[in-house]
Amino acid sequence: MAEVAIFPQLEIPDTIAAGPGPGNTDARVLKRFASAGMADHMQADVLRGMIESKLMLREVMGTKNVHTFGVAGTGWSGLDCLFSAVMPGDKVVVFANGTFSGIDGLTLRMKAATAEELAANPMDPQPASVQIVAVPHGQSVTAETIEAALAEHKPKWAAMAHWETGSGRINDLRGFSDACERHGVMGLIDAVSSLGVEDFRIDDYPGVAGWASCPQKGICCLPLTYAPVSFTDRYIDNLRKTGCRTFVHHPILEARHWGIIDGRDVEKGTYHRTHSAYAVAAFHEALRITLQQTVAGRARAYAFHEAALRDAVEAMGCKVTSNMTSLVVLNLPEKLAGREAELVQACRAAGFGIWPTLSEPVQVRIGILNLLNQNAITDIVTRFAAAMRKMGADIDMGRVNDRLEQHYQTMVAAE
């Protein structure tokens, strides 16, 4: 019998997560995760933590929706739960302007395809009931585009990413909600990259019936904890009539794990699908941090530090094409054009985790999730400049540092 190989213990070094996400988990969250007791999943403090997390999440999202809770897993789990109400044959309009809204579109094509349409092309179905409205890379989805598509196609559902990290663009949430209201459409929003970064309340957008986000970006929790979702009464009433072809990600059944039964909160926790005490403790602490810092305060911090990073990379000769405040998407100077992937790989090999875009044209993405201080931004700028100079870029670091210093002096003056 062959000897079983036992690999050495896995050691993963610290790196700077300076991409579009996952972001850097707060040390307080890691401490709560690691210090949670080996508790039975029905232990009283675990149940209390789930109830408190549900209530805090409503505050973070700005909603009175009872069906607001966390789906165990990553943002993909939350999105699958959000899209689960879309049934075969449903008319859907999807606005896509990057990699991840494109994947949302594929998900919805799979869910809305009839059995025959799915069998015809199982991995990339083309259902007649789904219209993909493609907006070019680097451009935002506008109110005019949304209005025209909903007026023409008159769908039951419309879907859009609020912030598209594939290209770093913010799409028109107000225009989307208003158009959905005008045309009686139920809007579905992918808020994976905006929740906890932009200051908004979901109840201010009544045209949107369902929302999904993730734990590892604006909420700054571990990737495998809970993906926030929230559903209006209209969404839930529709789901009760149509059902959906899932058990694990069924919004009504999933809500029961969080003590949301028959549209009401129960006073005590209920039996649940073996949620981990570690995950509950981490998610609970991440929400506490967000509320302590306030969503508005975090949004101001992201805008301020993104502006510093933007100024610095532009001083290096890069062209920024994004308008998000947690992510800078840029083109390299002409001298390095076409070497974006090479530069990103060199940075990642040195423990500096930036990203390329995942679709054409290839650009560089630098994120600042939970890196909201002068030292972190200066470190990112210094490492990025060093990588560019190693590839032959001409960079005046004195000018770059002056731009940074001037930016942060405004913060000192304001204080």
Buried (B, 14 or more C-beta within 10 A) or exposed (E): EEEEEEEEEEEEEEEBBBBBBBBBBBEBBBEBBEEBEEBEBEBEEBBBBBBBBBEBBBBBBBBEBBBBBBBBBBBBBBBBBBBBBBBBEBBBBBBBBBBBBBBBBBBBBBBBBBEEBBEEEEEEBEBEBBBBBEBEBBBBBBBEBBBEBBEEBEBBBBBBBBBBBBBBBBBBBEBBBBBBBEBEBBBBBBBBBBBBBBBBEBBEBBBBBBBBBBBBBBBBBBBBBBBBBBBBEEBBEBBEEEEBEBEBBBBBEBBBBBBBEEEEEEEEBBEBEEBBBBBBBBBBBBBBBBEEBEBEEBBBBBBBBBBBBBBBBBBBBBEBBBBBBBBBBBBBBEEBEEBBEEBBEBBBEBEBBBBBBBBEEBBBBBBBBBBBEBEBBBBBBBBBBBBBEEEEBEBEBEEBBEBBEEBBEEEEEEE
